[in-house]
Amino acid sequence: MMQKLARTLRKSAGDVDGDDDYSLPTRDDSRPIDIQEQEELVRSLEKIHAQQSLLWRSVFAGLLFCYMIFLVYSMYQQAFSPWDLQYHAYFMYEIDSGSIVAAELVAVITCLMIITGLMHHSKSRHLWIWYSFLPGTLLAIFWLHHMLRLVKFRWEIMWVPLAPLCIAPNPFSGAGVCLYVDSLLNGSSEEVRKLRGYMYAYKAY
């Protein structure tokens, strides 16, 4: 919709320079869109874009926050009641308790980095998400390494090494989806800015 409007406005704006018989874009074939209607239309598109952006960011940030709360609970259990949780107990003879707590603390920090990247409105917000790639990948390697050292490979806890990969930025992760959706919304935002620019071009004439 925004691309169609942009083409219409661009074509009409170009006609201003070379043709005295130019016409404003119209809602239908009989009535042109005046300046006030253009302003309302652009504002409406800006509002829709802002709502969509806030919605998807909030959804992903909420899911990450829930996972982060789970990690905090897991850290608490391991710190005060070591090996009570079954997925921790498998590593009893492979990893010391402090290392498990430290690994989950790194996972919490990784989640915070991604949430910051999602909810921050600066141009550098993407960097926060990309910065999470290294700790997320290292955590996955850490857990998978110790799983391979177990006497019997435990498929039921395969989610332990996969979880960090699901939050670190890659094409199949939550962070990767966040970056992709964000790029789509940025494209829509650029189209809205172009529409506003074309609208100002009309005002100049």
C-alpha contacts under 8 A as a table, 3 or more apart, distances in Angstrom:
res1	aa1	res2	aa2	distance
1	M	4	K	5.22
1	M	5	L	6.35
2	M	5	L	5.12
2	M	6	A	6.04
2	M	45	L	7.93
2	M	188	S	7.40
2	M	191	E	6.14
2	M	192	V	6.75
2	M	195	L	7.79
3	Q	6	A	4.94
3	Q	7	R	6.23
3	Q	191	E	6.41
4	K	7	R	5.23
4	K	8	T	6.29
5	L	8	T	5.02
5	L	9	L	6.10
5	L	195	L	7.24
6	A	9	L	5.18
6	A	10	R	5.94
6	A	191	E	6.88
6	A	194	K	6.70
6	A	195	L	5.42
6	A	198	Y	7.74
7	R	10	R	5.06
7	R	11	K	6.03
8	T	11	K	5.28
8	T	12	S	6.23
8	T	25	P	6.26
9	L	12	S	5.14
9	L	13	A	5.94
9	L	24	L	7.83
9	L	25	P	6.40
9	L	195	L	7.06
9	L	198	Y	5.91
9	L	199	M	7.45
10	R	13	A	5.07
10	R	14	G	6.13
10	R	198	Y	6.35
11	K	14	G	5.19
11	K	15	D	6.39
12	S	15	D	5.08
12	S	16	V	6.73
12	S	22	Y	6.68
12	S	23	S	6.62
12	S	24	L	6.29
12	S	25	P	6.88
13	A	16	V	5.39
13	A	17	D	7.69
13	A	198	Y	6.71
13	A	201	A	6.69
13	A	202	Y	6.67
14	G	17	D	5.97
14	G	18	G	7.28
15	D	18	G	5.39
15	D	19	D	5.36
15	D	20	D	7.80
15	D	22	Y	5.65
16	V	19	D	5.80
16	V	20	D	6.67
16	V	22	Y	6.16
16	V	205	Y	7.75
17	D	20	D	7.93
19	D	22	Y	5.83
23	S	32	P	7.47
24	L	32	P	5.49
24	L	33	I	6.32
24	L	34	D	7.57
25	P	32	P	5.78
25	P	33	I	5.88
26	T	29	D	6.40
26	T	30	S	7.40
26	T	31	R	5.80
26	T	32	P	4.17
26	T	33	I	5.10
27	R	31	R	6.69
27	R	32	P	6.63
27	R	33	I	6.44
28	D	31	R	6.13
28	D	32	P	7.63
29	D	32	P	7.98
33	I	37	E	5.80
33	I	38	Q	6.33
34	D	37	E	5.38
34	D	38	Q	6.27
35	I	38	Q	5.07
35	I	39	E	6.23
35	I	199	M	7.52
35	I	202	Y	7.91
35	I	203	K	7.37
36	Q	39	E	5.08
36	Q	40	E	6.27
37	E	40	E	5.05
37	E	41	L	6.04
38	Q	41	L	5.07
38	Q	42	V	6.16
38	Q	199	M	6.74
39	E	42	V	5.30
39	E	43	R	6.10
39	E	196	R	7.89
39	E	199	M	7.57
40	E	43	R	5.11
40	E	44	S	6.03
41	L	44	S	5.07
41	L	45	L	6.34
42	V	45	L	5.12
42	V	46	E	6.16
42	V	192	V	6.77
42	V	195	L	6.84
42	V	196	R	6.42
43	R	46	E	4.99
43	R	47	K	6.10
44	S	47	K	5.10
44	S	48	I	6.24
45	L	48	I	5.09
45	L	49	H	6.14
45	L	192	V	6.77
46	E	49	H	5.15
46	E	50	A	6.17
46	E	189	S	7.53
46	E	192	V	6.53
47	K	50	A	5.13
47	K	51	Q	6.19
48	I	51	Q	5.14
48	I	52	Q	6.17
49	H	52	Q	5.20
49	H	53	S	6.07
49	H	185	L	7.34
49	H	188	S	7.32
49	H	189	S	6.85
50	A	53	S	5.15
50	A	54	L	6.12
51	Q	54	L	5.20
51	Q	55	L	6.06
52	Q	55	L	5.08
52	Q	56	W	6.38
53	S	56	W	5.65
53	S	57	R	6.18
53	S	182	D	7.79
53	S	185	L	6.86
54	L	57	R	5.25
54	L	58	S	5.93
55	L	58	S	5.22
55	L	59	V	6.23
56	W	59	V	5.09
56	W	60	F	6.30
57	R	60	F	5.41
57	R	61	A	5.93
57	R	118	L	5.66
57	R	119	M	6.49
57	R	178	C	7.72
58	S	61	A	5.03
58	S	62	G	5.81
58	S	118	L	7.99
58	S	119	M	7.54
59	V	62	G	5.12
59	V	63	L	6.34
60	F	63	L	5.18
60	F	64	L	6.25
60	F	118	L	7.94
60	F	174	G	7.56
60	F	178	C	7.51
61	A	64	L	5.12
61	A	65	F	6.02
61	A	114	I	7.90
61	A	115	I	5.31
61	A	118	L	6.69
61	A	119	M	7.55
62	G	65	F	4.98
62	G	66	C	6.27
63	L	66	C	5.20
63	L	67	Y	6.42
64	L	67	Y	5.07
64	L	68	M	6.06
64	L	111	C	6.24
64	L	115	I	7.12
64	L	167	I	7.98
65	F	68	M	4.89
65	F	69	I	6.21
65	F	111	C	7.37
65	F	115	I	7.73
66	C	69	I	5.14
66	C	70	F	6.38
67	Y	70	F	5.03
67	Y	71	L	6.30
68	M	71	L	5.00
68	M	72	V	6.28
68	M	107	A	7.80
68	M	108	V	5.52
68	M	111	C	6.42
69	I	72	V	5.06
69	I	73	Y	6.27
70	F	73	Y	5.11
70	F	74	S	6.13
71	L	74	S	4.89
71	L	75	M	6.10
71	L	104	E	6.18
71	L	105	L	7.74
71	L	107	A	7.56
71	L	108	V	6.60
72	V	75	M	5.07
72	V	76	Y	6.19
72	V	104	E	7.71
72	V	105	L	7.71
72	V	108	V	7.34
73	Y	76	Y	5.06
73	Y	77	Q	6.21
74	S	77	Q	5.17
74	S	78	Q	6.21
74	S	85	L	7.85
74	S	104	E	7.81
75	M	78	Q	5.16
75	M	79	A	6.01
75	M	100	I	7.82
75	M	101	V	5.25
75	M	104	E	6.42
75	M	105	L	7.39
76	Y	79	A	5.14
76	Y	80	F	6.11
76	Y	81	S	7.84
77	Q	80	F	5.45
77	Q	81	S	5.12
77	Q	82	P	6.53
77	Q	84	D	7.15
77	Q	85	L	7.37
78	Q	81	S	5.33
78	Q	82	P	4.30
78	Q	83	W	6.14
78	Q	84	D	7.19
78	Q	85	L	7.56
78	Q	88	H	7.71
78	Q	97	S	6.79
78	Q	100	I	7.67
78	Q	101	V	6.65
79	A	82	P	5.92
79	A	97	S	7.30
79	A	98	G	7.57
79	A	101	V	6.83
81	S	84	D	5.92
82	P	85	L	7.84
82	P	97	S	6.68
83	W	86	Q	6.97
83	W	88	H	5.37
83	W	89	A	4.56
83	W	92	M	6.76
83	W	97	S	7.95
84	D	88	H	7.27
84	D	89	A	6.65
85	L	88	H	5.35
85	L	89	A	6.18
86	Q	89	A	4.92
86	Q	90	Y	6.65
87	Y	90	Y	5.75
87	Y	91	F	7.64
87	Y	157	I	6.28
88	H	91	F	5.65
88	H	92	M	6.89
88	H	100	I	7.98
89	A	92	M	5.11
90	Y	93	Y	7.80
90	Y	150	L	7.87
91	F	94	E	4.99
91	F	95	I	5.73
91	F	146	H	7.51
91	F	147	M	7.82
91	F	150	L	7.58
92	M	95	I	6.12
92	M	96	D	7.05
92	M	97	S	7.82
93	Y	96	D	7.65
94	E	146	H	6.74
94	E	149	R	7.58
94	E	150	L	7.47
95	I	99	S	6.54
95	I	100	I	7.03
95	I	146	H	7.73
96	D	99	S	5.57
96	D	100	I	6.86
97	S	100	I	5.36
97	S	101	V	6.50
98	G	101	V	5.12
98	G	102	A	6.11
99	S	102	A	4.98
99	S	103	A	6.05
100	I	103	A	5.09
100	I	104	E	6.27
101	V	104	E	5.26
101	V	105	L	6.13
102	A	105	L	4.96
102	A	106	V	6.30
103	A	106	V	5.18
103	A	107	A	6.41
103	A	139	L	6.81
104	E	107	A	4.85
104	E	108	V	6.27
105	L	108	V	5.02
105	L	109	I	6.34
106	V	109	I	5.06
106	V	110	T	6.15
106	V	135	P	7.06
106	V	139	L	7.92
107	A	110	T	4.96
107	A	111	C	6.27
107	A	135	P	7.57
107	A	136	G	6.98
107	A	139	L	7.42
107	A	164	P	7.03
108	V	111	C	5.12
108	V	112	L	6.30
109	I	112	L	4.99
109	I	113	M	6.25
110	T	113	M	5.12
110	T	114	I	6.46
110	T	132	S	5.39
110	T	135	P	6.66
110	T	136	G	6.68
111	C	114	I	5.22
111	C	115	I	6.13
111	C	132	S	7.86
111	C	167	I	7.38
112	L	115	I	5.06
112	L	116	T	6.00
113	M	116	T	5.13
113	M	117	G	6.23
113	M	128	W	5.49
113	M	129	I	6.35
113	M	131	Y	7.52
113	M	132	S	6.26
114	I	117	G	4.95
114	I	118	L	6.15
114	I	128	W	6.05
114	I	129	I	4.74
114	I	132	S	6.59
114	I	175	A	7.20
115	I	118	L	5.00
115	I	119	M	6.12
116	T	119	M	5.38
116	T	120	H	5.62
116	T	125	R	7.30
116	T	128	W	6.71
116	T	129	I	7.98
117	G	120	H	5.49
117	G	124	S	7.99
117	G	125	R	4.37
117	G	126	H	5.84
117	G	127	L	7.12
117	G	128	W	4.78
117	G	129	I	5.34
118	L	125	R	6.83
118	L	126	H	7.93
118	L	129	I	7.65
118	L	178	C	7.74
120	H	125	R	5.76
121	H	125	R	6.69
122	S	125	R	5.67
123	K	126	H	7.30
124	S	127	L	5.45
124	S	128	W	7.30
125	R	128	W	5.52
125	R	129	I	7.09
126	H	129	I	5.29
126	H	130	W	6.32
126	H	179	L	7.46
127	L	130	W	5.00
127	L	131	Y	5.90
128	W	131	Y	5.12
128	W	132	S	6.62
129	I	132	S	5.39
129	I	133	F	7.32
129	I	168	A	7.76
129	I	169	P	6.74
129	I	175	A	6.80
130	W	133	F	5.50
130	W	168	A	7.87
130	W	169	P	6.22
131	Y	134	L	6.56
132	S	135	P	5.81
132	S	136	G	6.06
132	S	168	A	5.80
132	S	169	P	7.13
133	F	136	G	5.27
133	F	137	T	6.03
133	F	168	A	4.72
133	F	169	P	5.52
133	F	170	N	7.97
134	L	137	T	5.26
134	L	138	L	6.13
134	L	168	A	7.83
135	P	138	L	5.06
135	P	139	L	6.06
136	G	139	L	5.21
136	G	140	A	6.40
136	G	164	P	4.83
136	G	165	L	5.99
136	G	167	I	7.04
136	G	168	A	5.12
137	T	140	A	5.16
137	T	141	I	6.34
137	T	164	P	6.71
137	T	165	L	6.16
137	T	168	A	6.86
138	L	141	I	5.10
138	L	142	F	6.04
139	L	142	F	4.93
139	L	143	W	6.25
139	L	161	P	7.02
139	L	164	P	6.28
140	A	143	W	5.40
140	A	144	L	6.04
140	A	160	V	7.78
140	A	161	P	4.36
140	A	162	L	6.36
140	A	163	A	7.62
140	A	164	P	5.67
140	A	165	L	6.29
141	I	144	L	5.16
141	I	145	H	5.85
141	I	161	P	7.11
142	F	145	H	5.32
142	F	146	H	6.55
142	F	161	P	7.72
143	W	146	H	5.34
143	W	147	M	6.13
143	W	160	V	6.80
143	W	161	P	5.13
144	L	147	M	4.94
144	L	148	L	6.18
144	L	161	P	5.60
145	H	148	L	5.34
145	H	149	R	6.62
146	H	149	R	5.04
146	H	150	L	6.70
147	M	150	L	5.39
147	M	153	F	6.37
147	M	154	R	7.26
148	L	153	F	6.32
150	L	153	F	5.99
154	R	157	I	5.88
154	R	158	M	6.96
155	W	158	M	5.07
156	E	159	W	7.49
157	I	160	V	5.65
158	M	161	P	6.13
158	M	162	L	6.45
159	W	162	L	4.81
159	W	163	A	5.62
160	V	163	A	5.61
160	V	164	P	7.65
161	P	164	P	6.19
161	P	165	L	7.19
162	L	165	L	5.17
162	L	166	C	6.21
163	A	166	C	5.00
163	A	167	I	6.63
164	P	167	I	5.34
164	P	168	A	6.11
165	L	168	A	5.11
165	L	169	P	7.78
165	L	170	N	7.83
165	L	173	S	6.56
166	C	169	P	7.85
166	C	172	F	7.12
166	C	173	S	4.27
166	C	174	G	5.71
166	C	175	A	7.46
167	I	173	S	5.65
167	I	174	G	5.26
167	I	175	A	5.43
168	A	173	S	6.40
168	A	174	G	7.37
168	A	175	A	5.78
168	A	176	G	7.43
169	P	173	S	6.04
169	P	174	G	7.17
169	P	175	A	4.54
169	P	176	G	4.52
169	P	179	L	7.88
170	N	173	S	5.39
170	N	175	A	6.90
170	N	176	G	4.74
171	P	176	G	4.96
171	P	177	V	6.88
172	F	176	G	6.29
172	F	177	V	7.20
173	S	176	G	4.97
173	S	177	V	6.25
174	G	177	V	5.09
174	G	178	C	6.16
175	A	178	C	4.83
175	A	179	L	6.25
176	G	179	L	5.17
176	G	180	Y	6.25
177	V	180	Y	5.02
177	V	181	V	6.05
178	C	181	V	5.29
178	C	182	D	5.93
179	L	182	D	5.01
179	L	183	S	6.19
180	Y	183	S	5.17
180	Y	184	L	6.48
181	V	184	L	5.06
181	V	185	L	6.26
182	D	185	L	5.09
182	D	186	N	6.04
183	S	186	N	4.99
183	S	187	G	6.28
184	L	187	G	5.13
184	L	188	S	6.51
185	L	188	S	4.96
185	L	189	S	6.10
186	N	189	S	4.87
186	N	190	E	6.13
187	G	190	E	5.11
187	G	191	E	6.42
188	S	191	E	5.10
188	S	192	V	6.39
189	S	192	V	5.07
189	S	193	R	6.31
190	E	193	R	5.05
190	E	194	K	6.23
191	E	194	K	5.02
191	E	195	L	6.25
192	V	195	L	5.05
192	V	196	R	6.34
193	R	196	R	5.11
193	R	197	G	6.19
194	K	197	G	4.92
194	K	198	Y	6.20
195	L	198	Y	5.15
195	L	199	M	6.16
196	R	199	M	4.93
196	R	200	Y	6.28
197	G	200	Y	5.16
197	G	201	A	6.34
198	Y	201	A	4.90
198	Y	202	Y	6.54
199	M	202	Y	5.24
199	M	203	K	6.61
200	Y	203	K	4.99
200	Y	204	A	6.34
201	A	204	A	5.16
201	A	205	Y	6.75
202	Y	205	Y	5.31
